[in-house]
């Protein structure tokens, strides 16, 4: 027998959540959940889930429409064991990802902040008939004519054949023609923490080289997602499930003087079967040749899994000169600090990239690294754009002069043309060129999606954001910027849900705190202030003060808003940060549109990146029809 579980059946249950019977089956949307066989199917295809995620799904579905508290989930998933709440957050995140809730269109699990989770989808529960019901059913049967029975059998047989053929065709269609590989962080086996940059840099270089090996048949997961496993190692089964990859490459690095030993192992994730393992002993000056060897061997092994598809062979790398190797080594150091994404890291990265250029002026990756560093400084370090953006452009153009095929350099140039030149057509041309050169470069898809969103091309932006997510599935900044697309398109509830998922993973992701503005646009000021308090506890920054002034101003508390504004001014002066971004947000909430418009005219003259948001950001709605704002909007070629 079956029943439809209501969405408002809270009163039907006791305070404790119910658990599924052994033989229960549940359907919701395209999914079939069978707890007894621990199976989740989507359109007939198995969906991989970790054991904890599966157990969480069963409990939530069994209580569909009802809030299940965090305490009940923790007790159910980890009985008699104390675990940190972050374990539950990670479990729910991975469950949402498997269901398509992260970056998708369907919504199954809703978070009640600080309380728990609720399964929202309409659920149909199917239970086997009891023995008494089955006996009554047998007793009530009547003989049927033989020709009816034959007809039913023939129809049933035809249906079985049709379903079988359909399932076979679906299985063939689902066979992947493009496999996914993850390069896990190479281990630093030297025992010297100072060599950490070398193993990290080798990981990033291997990702980049494999990503360009054969973009049609081989996809390589991005740096951000794999580096999470450096600090939090996981089983290969979980890595395969979380990243959706068929293979992983593991490795370790030992370095002594001019000698380096690299051990590598290619593993199939579905059964943790080693495909091959190798050891390479070389001189450090031959490191690029060594990377080419490893890349080619992986490609040779991977091609065996794709019928009639041979991965492209790599051209041999020329041997490095002494100065070229030193430049390469300095670039590894630069990337190590660049990936820290903080002001000190960018300063050290710029120093190393400049040293690499000094060692070998014809080594293009030194210029690419310097361009990336200066381009990111304006946003992360709040250095005036007029100081760093010209330097970023010079470095990017020099890299392209040496090697026009570098997707990273085209992407950096696109960001400069977007945020500093406000030249939309030129920026889009560079983004498209970068993606054409390296379709596996997640950053190009990610930044291009942001560009499209700022243009108001939201459907295209979401498509690019999804491509970035597939290549870098655990990147929180990609997830946060995906939420921002919904925010810019005035879909505030969907934006809040996605921002909340990121903040539950890491409350220090500043981009995700744009949730404050999403709440403010809905006039839900209490929730906005609650998030600001979480922000203050996680990582207090001048940005929090700016949004606090904005929310209080929008809520009508001008005294509190002005107090926060003055505190923001003092903090900005003390930290020697460029206050443009912060002051803009604070002015947006103070209600003095004349002063705000004068400020915006000033930032337009200074060519900051603030005007790139004029077209879509809701904070400008109060002045959107003002002639002065319309004049500024018309001057920004980016928004045309």
N, C-alpha and C positions, 0 to 999 in steps of 0.2 A: 504494500500500500504506500501511497505517497501523500505528501502535504506540502503546501506552500507556507514557508515560515514568514510570519508578518514582520514588518519593519518596526512596529511600535509595540512589541510584545514584552516590554520590560516587566510588567506586572505579572506575567505568566510564570516567572521564575523566582526562586528564593534568592537570598543574597549571594550565595555561592554559585559560580558558573556551572552549568550542566556539562557533562561529558558525553561523547558519542557512544552509542551502543556498538558492540563488536561488529555487527553486520550492516551498520548504517552506510548509506551512500548519499552523497550530496551533489547537486548540480547547481551551478551559478554561471551566468554568461556562457562562454564557450568551454567551461571547465567541468570535469567530473572528478570528484574526490572520493577515494575509497580508503578509509582509514585502516580496515583490516589488512589489506594488501600493501598499505603504505604507498599508494599510487595516486598521482595527480596527472590527469590528462587534459590537454587543450586540443580540441578538435581531433581527438583520437591519438595525438602525439604525446609521449611522456614528457613531463616538465621536471627537470632535476631540482631537488630541494635538499638542503642540509637536514639532518634528523631533527634539530631543534626548530628550524623553520617549518617543517612538516607538522610537528606537534603543535606549534603555535597556531598554524592554519586550522587544524582540526578543532582546537578549542574555540577559536574565534568564529568559525563557521557554525559550530554547534550552538553558539550563542548569538547568532546573526541578529543584528539590530539592537543588541544589548551591550552596554559598556562593560568590558572586562578590565578589571583594575590591573595595574602593573604588579602589585603584590600577588594577585592570583596567578598571573602569568609566570612570575618568577617561581612561585611554589610549584606550579604544574610542570615547568620545564626543568627546573633544577631542585627537585625535592631533597630536603635534608642537606642542602648545600648552600652556603652563602656565596653569592656571586655579585659582582658590581652591576649596577643597572645598565651600564654601557653594553653589557653582553646582550641584554634584551633589546636595546636600541638597534644594535647591529643585526640581530636576528630578524626583527621586524623590517629593517631596511632591505635585507636580502630577500625576504618574503615579498615585499612590495615590488622589488625588481623582477622577481620571477613571474608575478602576476601582471606585470606591465604598468604598475602604478607609478613608477619613477620615470618621468618624461613621456608617459603615454596618455591616451585619451580616456581610459577607463579608471574608475575609482572604486576600490574595494575596501580599503582599510583607512579609517579616519582616526586621527589622533585627538584625544581630549587632553589638552596641555596639563601636565602634572598629575593626570589621573590614570589614563590607560588608553585602550584602543577599542574601536567598535567596527565590526564587519557590516558594511552598508548594503552590499548587493542583495538582491532578492534570491533567496536560497530555497531550492526544492529538496526536501529530505525524503529518501526512499528507504523503507524498512521492509524486511521479509514478513510475509503473513504468519500469524501465530498458528499453532497446530490446530486450534479449534476452528479458526477461520478456514484453514486449508481443508479440514474434514467436512465442514459445511459446504465448501465449494465443490468437493468431490461428490458429496451426496446429491447435490442439486443438478449434476450433469445429466443430460439426456442423450440418447443415441442420435447420431447424425447420419444422413444418407451417405452411401459410399462415394457417390460422385462429388459431393461437397468436400469430403475428406481428401479425395484425389486432387481436386482443384486447389485446395489450400496447400497441399504438399508441393504441387508444381509451382505455385506462386512463391511459396517460401524458398524453394530451391533456386528459383530465378533471382529472388532478392539476395540470397546468400552469395551467388556467383557475382551479381552486380556489385555488392558491397565489397567482396574480396578484390575484384578488379579495380574498384575505386580506391581501396586502401593501398593496393600495390602501386597505382599511378601516383597517389599522394606521397607514398614512401619514396618513389623514384624522383618525384619533383622536389622532395625535401632534401635529397642528397646534396650536400654542400659542394659547390664547385670552387669555392674560395675558403680556404681553411684559415683558422686564426691561431697565432702563436704568441706566447708571452715569454719575454726574456726576464726571468726573475733576477733580482739584484745580485750581481756577482759578489761573492764573499771576499772580504779582505782577510787573507790568511797569513799576512806578514807578521801579525802581532803588534804592528806599529800603527796607532790611530792616525798618524800623520799621512799614512798612505791611503786613507779612506777615500780621498778625492780620486785616486787612481782606479779603484774598483768601481766606484760610482760612475766615473767618467767612461770607463770601458762599457758598463751596462748601457749608458745612453748612446754611445757610439754604435754599439751592436744593434740596438733598437733602430737607429737611424739607417744603418746599412741594410739590415734585413727588410726594413720598411720600403726600401727602394729596389729590392731584389726582383720582385715580380708583383706589381701592384694589382694585376688582374686576378691572380690566383692565391696570393698570400697576403693576409692582413696581420699586422703586428700591433699588439696592445701598447698604448702610450706610456711614457715615463711616469706620469703621476700615479697611475693605477698600480703599476708594479712596485714602485718604491714604498708603497704602504706595507708590503710584506717584508721589508727590511727590518722594521721595528716590531712588526707583529707577524711572525712566520705562521703559515697555515699549512694544513695538509694539502697535497697535490689535488686530491679529490675536491676539496673546497675551492682551491684556486681555479680549477677547471670550471666549477659550477658558477663561481662569482664572476669570472671574466668571460665565460662562454668560449673557452679556447679548447682546441683538440690536442695541442702540444705545448710543453713548456721547455725552455732551455735554462738549465741551472749551471752555475760555474763558480769557480774560485780562482783567486789570484795570489801568487807568491812572487815577491820581487826582492831581489838582492843585487845591489849594485847595478850593473848593466845587463843582468840576466832576469828573465821573467818566465814563470811557469804558469800556464793557464789550463785548468781542468774544466771540461765541459761535458754535459750529459743532456741528450735530447730524450724527453719522456712523453709517452702518450698518456693523456690524463684519464681516459675512460677506465683504464685498468692499471695505471701506474707502471706500464711496461717500458723499460728502457729501450729506445730505438738504437742508440749508439752512445758511446762515451769515448772521449779522447783526451790525451794530454799533449800540450804543446810547450816545448822549451825553445825559446828564442832570445835573441838580444833585443833590448827595448827599442833599438832603432828600427827593428823590423816589425813593429807592432801593427802598423796598418796592413802589411802583408798578412800577418797572422789573422787579423779580423776578416780579411777577404777569404782566407782559407776556411775559417769556421763558417762564414756565411755561405760559401759555395757547398760545403758538405751538408749543411742543414737543408739547403735547397734541393740537393740531390736526394736526400732521404724523404723529404716532403713530397716530391713529385711522384713517388711510388704510390701515394695514397689517392692520387687524382688520375683517373683513367684517361689515357690519351692526352694528358696535359703535362708538358715539360716546362719546368720553371726556367726562366732566362738565366743563362750563365753570366757571371760577372767578369768584366774585363780585369785582367791582372793589374794590381796597383804598382806604380813605380816605387822603387826603393826610396826611403826617406834619406835626405842628407842630415848631417848632424844638427844644423840649424833648424831644419824642418821638424825634426823630432822634438827638439826643445820647444818649438812653437806649439806643437801638438800637445805636449805635456802641460804647458802653461794654459792652453785652452781647456784641458780637462780640469785643472784647478779653478779656472774661471767659471766653468759650468757648475762645478760643485757649489760655489758660493752664490751663483745666480739663482740656483734652484731653492735657496733659502727664502727668497722673496721678502727680504726686509732691507731697510736702508743700509745697514752695515754690510750685508751680503752683497748688495749692488756695488757699493764702493770698492770692496775687495775684488769683486768680479771685474770691474772696469780696469783695475790696476793690472790684473793678470792678463786680460785680453790685450791691453796696450803693450805689455811686455812681450806677448806672443807676436804682435805686429812688428815690434822692434827687432825681434830675433829673425823673423822671416816676413818681409813686407809683401811677399807673393802668396802667403798662406791665407786663403779666403776666410776660413772659419774664425780667424782672429777678428776680422772685421764684422762678420756676422754676429759673433758674440758681443762685440762692443755695441753694435746697432741694437740688439735685443736689450742690452743693459740700459742704455740711455733711453730707449723708447718706454721701458717699464718704469724707470725712475720717476717720470713725471706723475705717474699714477700711484705708485707705492711709496715713494719717498717724498712726494709733494714738493719736489724741486721745480721751480718755474719752468714751464715748457720752453720759453724763449732761450733758456740756458742749455737745455739738454737735447731738444729735438733737432736743431741744426747739426749737432754732433752725430746724432743717430742717423740722420739722412746721409751725411758724408760717409759714414762707415758702411751703410747698406749699399750705397752706390758703388763704393770701392770694391766690396765683395762681389757685386754683380759684374763689375768690369773684369774681374779676374775669372769668375765662373758664373755665367748667367743661368746655370741650371740649378742653383741652390734655392730650394723651396723656402727655407728659413729666411733668406735675405729678401725674397719677394714678399713674404708675410710681414716682415719688419717694415719694409717700405710702405706696404699697404696701411699699416697702423699709423705711420707718420702722416701719410696723405689723408687719412681719416681724421685723426685727432688734432693735427697741427695745421694742415693746409685746408681742411674742410672740403676736400676735393673728392666727392663721391664717385664719379666715373673713374677717376684714376685709381682710387683705392680698390674699387671692385675689379678693375682690370688686373691689378697685382694679386688680389686674393684668388681670382680664378686661375691665374698663371701658376701660383704656388700649388693649388690643388691639382692642376693638370700635371705638374712635375712630380708631385708626391701625394697621391690620394690617401696614403696612410698617415699623413702628418696631421694629427688630431688638432694641434694648435691652429692650423690654417682654417679648418672647418669651424672650430670654436669661435675664433675672432671674426670670421666671415658671418657667422650667425648673429653675432652682436651687431655688426655693421648693418645687416638686413633688418634687424629689429629697429634700430635707430632710424632707418629709412621708412618704417611703417610697413614693411613687407613681411608680415608676421608668419604667414604659412611657410614661406621660403626659409625664414629664420628657424622655425621649429624643425624643418627637414634637415637643415645643416647642423643644428644642435644635436639631433638624433645621430647623425653620422659621427660627430665628435664623441658622443657618449659611447657608441659602439666601439670606437677605437681606444677610448680611455674611460671605461665604465665606472671606475671608482673615484674619478676626479670630482671633488666637491665644488670647485670653482665652475666647472662645466655645468654641474647640476644647478648651482646658484644662478648662473646666467640664463639657464633654461627657464627658471622661475621668473627672472626679470622680463623675459619675453611676454609672459602672461600679464605681468604687472603693467608693462607699457601698453598692452592691448586692452587694458581696463578689465581684465578677467581676474579680479582681486582674490576671490575665493580659491581659484586654482593656483594663483601665485603664492598665496599664504600656505597652502598645503605643501607645495614644493619647497618653499623657503624653510618651513618648519622641519621637513625631513632632513635638510642639510644641517640646520642648527642642532637637531637632536644628535647628529653625528659629531659635530664640532662647532660649539658656540663661538669660536674665535674667527670663523669665516665672515669677514666684514661685509662682503657683498650680500650675504644672506640676510643681514639686518635691514635690508631694504624692505623687509616685512613690516617695519615700523611705518613706512609711508603707505604701504598697502592697507594697513589697519586705519591709518589716518584718513585715507580717501573714503573709507566706509564710515568715517566718523566714529569708529570704535576706539576711542582714545584710551580707555582703560587697558585694552589689550596692547596697544602701542606702548604705553608706559610700562607695562609688565615686561615686555621684551627689552625695553631700554634698561630695566633693572638687571635682567639676565646679562645683557651686553656689558654693563658696568662691572659686574662680578667676574665675567670671563676675561675681558681685555679692554679696560677703559681707554678710550682714545678721544682725540678732539672731535672725530666724527660723531660720537655718541652725544656730546654736548650740543652739536649743531642740530641733530635730529630731536633732541630734547627740547631745544628752543622752538623748533618747528611745530612739534606736537602740542606744546603748551600754548603757543600762539594760536594754532588752529582751534584748540579747545576753548579759547577765550581768556586764558590766564596770562594777560600781557605782562604782569609784574614778574611772574616766574620766568616767562620767556625772555624778557629783557635781562634779567639777572643771569640766565644761562648764556645769553649772547655776550655779555661783558666778560664772563668767565672764559668763554671761548676765545675772545680776543687776547686776553692775557696769556692763555695757554699757547696760542699760536706764536705770539711774540717770544715767549720763553723757549719754545722748541725750535725756533727759527724755521718753521715750516711755511710753505706758501699757503695762505689761508683761503684762497679763492674758492675751492670746493666747499669748505665748511661755511664760510660767510654766505655763500649763495643759498645753501639750504636753510640757514637761520633766517635770512631775510625773507625767504618764501613764506615763513610762518608768522612774521611780525605784523603783517597787515599794512605796512607803509609801502604801497606799490611804487610811489614816485622814487623813493630812495632805492628800492630794489631795482627798478628799471635803470637808474643811473649807474648802479653797480654792474649790471649786466652789460651796459654799453662799455664800461671800463674793461671787463674781462674779454669782450669781443675785440677791443683794440689790442689787447695783449695776446690774442690768439691762443687762449687756453682751449681745453677740450670740452668745456661746459656747453657751448652752443650746439654740439652734436646731439644733445638730448632735447633741444627746443621743440622738435616736431612731435615727440611722442611722450615725454615725461609728464605725468599728471600734475606735478607740482607747479607747472607753468599755466595751468588752466585758468587761474584767477586773472591773469594778464594776457591771455591768448588773443583777445580781440583788441587789445590796446594798439593804437597806431605805431607807437614807438617799438613795441615788441614785434609787430608785423614787419616793420622796416628792418630790424635786426635779422629776423628769420629769412627775409628776402636776400640779405647780404651773405648768408651762409650757403655757399654753393653746394655744400655737402647734402643739404636737405632738399635740393631740387629734384 
